[in-house]
Amino acid sequence: MASLILSTIGSALFGPVGGTIGTFVGNSIDQALISSLTPARIQPSRLSTLKVQGGGEGAPIPLVFGRARVTGQVIWAAQFKEHDKKRTIGGKGGQRVVERYYSISFALGLCEGPIQGIGRMWVNGEVYDSSQTTYRLYLGGEDQEPDPLIEAIEGLDVAPAFRGLAYLVFEELVVTAFNDRIPNISVEILVPTPAEANRPRLQDLARAVCLIPGAGEFAYATTPVQTVWKPGTAQAENLHVQRARTDLCVSLDNLARDLPQVDHVSLVVAWFGTDLRAGLCRIEPPRRPTL
C-alpha cells in the first residue's frame, strides 16, 4: 500500500524519477510493516531425551599409577536447559528467527583417588581447550565435600560427595557443537606411583626454579597479545596452549600443580639487539606488551 501511495505522489510531483523513488521507499516501508506483524519463526525443539557418553551401573573404577589417559563415566547429570537466541535474517527489517540451543551440567567419574591432577583433555578424540568451559576437579580424597552445584539441585542431605573418587563437574556445557549430546570426554590423569609415594620425590624437594622463556618478546605477558599482519588477519603471540589464557598463566598453574613446594622463581629477562651490524646495534629491553 505504501509503495502505491508514494509512487503516485512522486510521479505527480517529480515525474517518472519521483515515481521510481517513491516505489522504492514504499517497498521498504511495506517490508518493515509486514516483518513487524509476522510472528518470529521459532526452530522446533530437537532434544527430547538425554544422551550420555556412558554411565553404566557397576562399571569398574580405573586405578591409575603414573600418567594415563582415562575415559570418564557420567555419574550425575542435571536436566538439560533450553536457551533461545534471537537474530534477524536479511538485515534490517528482515525475518526474525529464534534459534534454540542446549546446555547441561553433569559430573564425570575418572578414577580412584587421590590423584595429583589432570593434564590434557580430549573431546570426541580431539584435544580440547578446557578454558572454553566451566568445570571443577575433585582429586578423590576421603574428606572431599559435595559439589555445590550438585547440592543446589539434589539437596544438602542427598547430594553425594563421591569420596575416594576423582571426578569432574562440568557446569552448563553447551552441547550444540556435539550434536546435542554429552560428548565423549577423556582426560590425562597424573598420579604418583607407589615407589614415588614411599620416598621423597623431586617434586616435593624443589623449592626454587628458574623460569627462562626469555627469548619471546611477550613471553611474560599476562594478557593476550596479537600482531596484526594485515587488516582482518591477526596472530596470537602468547596463546599457544589455551585460547583464553596466556602461556605464562598456564605455565605457572602447571608449576604450582607439579612442584607444590616451590616458593621462589627466578626470571631470566632477555634484551634485544636492534641491528645485525655490530657498529649500528643498540641493546634494548623488550617492548612493553600492548594489546
C-alpha positions in Angstrom: 0.0 0.0 0.0 2.8 2.5 0.9 4.6 1.7 -2.3 1.5 2.5 -4.4 0.7 5.8 -2.5 4.3 7.1 -2.5 4.7 6.1 -6.2 1.6 8.1 -7.2 2.7 11.1 -5.1 6.2 11.0 -6.5 5.0 10.8 -10.1 2.7 13.8 -9.6 5.3 16.0 -8.1 8.6 14.9 -9.8 7.6 12.8 -12.8 8.9 9.3 -13.6 12.0 9.7 -11.5 9.9 10.7 -8.5 7.7 7.7 -9.1 10.6 5.3 -9.0 12.0 6.8 -5.8 8.5 6.6 -4.2 8.1 3.0 -5.2 11.5 2.1 -3.6 10.7 3.9 -0.4 7.2 2.5 -0.2 8.5 -1.1 -0.7 10.9 -0.6 2.2 8.1 0.6 4.4 5.8 -2.3 3.4 8.5 -4.9 4.2 9.2 -3.3 7.6 5.4 -3.4 8.4 5.0 -6.9 7.3 8.0 -8.1 9.3 6.7 -6.4 12.4 3.3 -8.1 12.0 4.7 -11.5 11.1 5.4 -13.7 14.2 9.1 -14.8 14.6 9.9 -18.2 13.2 11.0 -20.4 16.0 13.0 -23.5 15.4 11.4 -26.5 17.0 13.0 -28.4 19.9 15.2 -31.2 18.7 16.3 -32.6 22.1 13.7 -34.9 23.6 15.9 -37.3 25.7 19.2 -37.1 27.4 22.0 -38.8 25.6 25.2 -39.6 27.5 28.6 -40.9 26.6 28.4 -43.8 29.1 27.1 -44.3 32.6 26.5 -48.0 33.1 25.8 -49.1 36.7 28.6 -51.4 38.0 31.3 -50.1 35.7 34.8 -50.6 37.1 36.7 -47.7 38.6 40.1 -47.4 37.0 43.2 -47.4 39.2 45.9 -45.2 37.7 49.7 -45.1 38.5 51.9 -42.5 36.9 50.2 -40.9 33.9 47.4 -42.4 31.9 44.5 -41.3 29.6 41.1 -42.3 31.1 37.7 -42.0 29.6 35.2 -40.8 32.1 31.8 -42.2 33.1 28.8 -39.9 33.7 27.9 -40.4 37.4 25.5 -37.5 37.7 23.6 -35.2 35.3 21.0 -32.4 35.6 18.2 -31.7 33.2 19.3 -30.1 30.0 18.4 -26.4 29.6 16.9 -24.9 26.5 18.1 -21.4 25.5 16.7 -19.0 22.9 18.9 -16.8 20.7 17.2 -14.2 18.6 18.5 -12.9 15.3 17.3 -11.3 12.1 17.7 -12.8 8.6 18.2 -10.4 5.7 19.4 -7.3 7.5 17.2 -4.6 9.0 13.5 -5.3 8.5 14.2 -9.0 7.7 12.5 -12.0 9.2 13.1 -12.6 12.9 14.3 -16.0 13.8 14.6 -17.6 17.3 17.2 -20.3 17.4 17.4 -22.8 20.2 20.5 -24.4 21.8 21.0 -26.6 24.8 23.4 -26.8 27.8 23.7 -29.3 30.6 25.6 -29.8 33.8 27.0 -33.2 34.7 29.7 -35.0 36.7 32.2 -37.3 35.1 33.8 -40.0 37.2 37.5 -40.6 36.3 39.4 -43.0 38.6 40.2 -44.0 42.1 41.6 -41.1 44.1 43.5 -39.4 45.4 45.2 -38.1 42.2 47.7 -35.3 41.7 45.9 -33.5 39.0 44.9 -33.7 35.3 46.8 -32.8 32.1 45.3 -32.7 28.7 41.7 -33.2 27.8 40.2 -34.8 24.7 36.6 -34.3 23.5 35.4 -36.8 20.8 39.0 -37.7 20.1 40.3 -34.2 19.6 42.4 -32.2 22.0 40.1 -29.8 23.8 40.9 -26.3 25.2 39.4 -26.7 28.7 39.4 -23.0 29.2 36.3 -22.8 27.0 34.1 -24.2 29.7 33.5 -24.1 33.4 34.5 -27.2 35.3 35.7 -28.2 38.8 38.1 -31.1 39.6 37.8 -33.2 42.7 41.0 -35.1 43.5 39.3 -38.0 45.2 40.3 -37.6 48.8 38.4 -39.3 51.5 37.4 -35.9 53.0 36.2 -34.1 49.9 32.8 -32.3 50.2 29.9 -32.5 47.8 30.0 -30.2 44.8 27.9 -27.0 45.5 26.0 -27.3 42.1 25.0 -30.9 42.9 24.0 -29.8 46.4 21.8 -27.0 45.0 20.0 -29.4 42.6 19.8 -32.6 44.7 19.6 -31.1 48.2 22.0 -30.7 51.1 21.2 -34.1 52.7 21.0 -36.0 49.4 24.0 -34.8 47.3 26.8 -37.4 47.2 30.4 -36.4 47.8 31.9 -39.3 45.8 34.7 -39.7 48.4 37.6 -41.7 47.2 36.7 -41.0 43.5 38.4 -38.4 41.3 35.8 -36.7 39.2 35.0 -33.6 37.2 31.9 -31.4 37.3 31.0 -29.5 34.1 28.7 -26.6 34.6 26.3 -25.5 31.8 28.3 -27.1 28.9 26.8 -26.0 25.6 26.2 -29.2 23.6 25.2 -27.7 20.2 28.6 -28.5 18.7 28.4 -32.1 19.9 25.1 -33.0 18.2 23.1 -32.1 21.3 24.6 -34.8 23.5 27.3 -35.1 26.1 30.4 -35.7 24.2 33.0 -38.4 24.8 35.5 -36.9 27.2 38.8 -38.4 28.2 41.4 -36.9 30.5 45.1 -37.4 31.2 45.4 -38.4 34.8 48.5 -37.7 36.9 49.1 -40.0 39.9 52.3 -40.7 41.8 53.5 -44.3 41.5 53.7 -46.4 44.7 57.5 -46.1 44.6 57.3 -42.4 44.4 54.7 -42.2 47.2 57.1 -44.1 49.6 60.1 -42.0 49.1 60.9 -38.2 48.9 60.2 -37.0 45.4 62.0 -34.3 43.5 58.7 -32.6 43.1 58.4 -32.2 46.9 62.1 -31.3 47.4 62.3 -28.5 44.8 62.0 -25.1 46.5 63.1 -22.8 43.6 63.1 -22.8 39.8 64.4 -20.7 37.0 61.8 -19.5 34.5 63.5 -19.0 31.2 61.1 -18.3 28.3 63.1 -15.1 27.9 63.6 -15.5 24.1 60.0 -14.5 23.4 59.2 -10.8 23.2 55.8 -11.3 25.0 56.7 -14.5 27.0 56.0 -12.9 30.3 52.8 -11.1 29.3 49.7 -12.0 31.4 47.3 -10.5 28.8 46.8 -11.8 25.3 49.0 -10.1 22.6 48.2 -10.2 18.9 50.1 -9.0 15.9 48.1 -7.7 13.0 49.8 -8.6 9.8 47.1 -7.0 7.5 43.5 -5.8 8.0 41.4 -8.7 9.2 44.4 -11.0 9.9 45.9 -11.3 13.4 48.3 -13.8 15.0 48.4 -14.5 18.7 51.9 -14.1 20.2 51.4 -15.7 23.6 48.4 -18.0 23.3 49.8 -21.4 22.2 48.3 -23.7 24.9 44.9 -22.4 25.5 42.7 -19.9 23.7 41.7 -17.7 26.6 44.8 -17.8 28.9 48.4 -16.8 28.1 51.3 -19.2 28.1 52.7 -17.7 31.3 49.5 -18.2 33.2 49.2 -21.8 32.1 52.8 -22.5 32.9 52.5 -21.0 36.4 49.4 -23.2 37.1 51.3 -26.3 36.0 54.2 -25.3 38.2 52.0 -24.9 41.2 50.5 -28.4 40.5 53.7 -30.3 39.8 56.1 -28.5 42.2 53.9 -27.6 45.2 56.8 -26.7 47.5 58.3 -24.0 45.2 58.2 -20.6 46.7 60.9 -18.8 44.7 61.0 -18.2 40.9 63.9 -16.5 39.2 63.1 -14.8 35.9 65.5 -14.5 33.0 64.8 -11.4 31.0 66.3 -11.2 27.5 67.4 -8.0 25.9 67.3 -7.5 22.2 69.6 -6.0 19.5 68.2 -3.5 17.0 70.6 -4.4 14.2 72.7 -7.3 13.0 75.6 -4.9 12.3 77.6 -4.6 15.5 78.5 -0.9 14.8 74.9 0.1 14.5 73.3 -2.3 17.0 71.7 -1.0 20.2 70.9 -3.3 23.1 67.4 -2.6 24.4 64.9 -4.3 26.7 61.8 -5.9 25.2 58.9 -3.7 24.4 56.1 -3.4 26.9 53.3 -5.8 26.0 50.4 -4.0 24.4 47.1 -5.2 23.0 
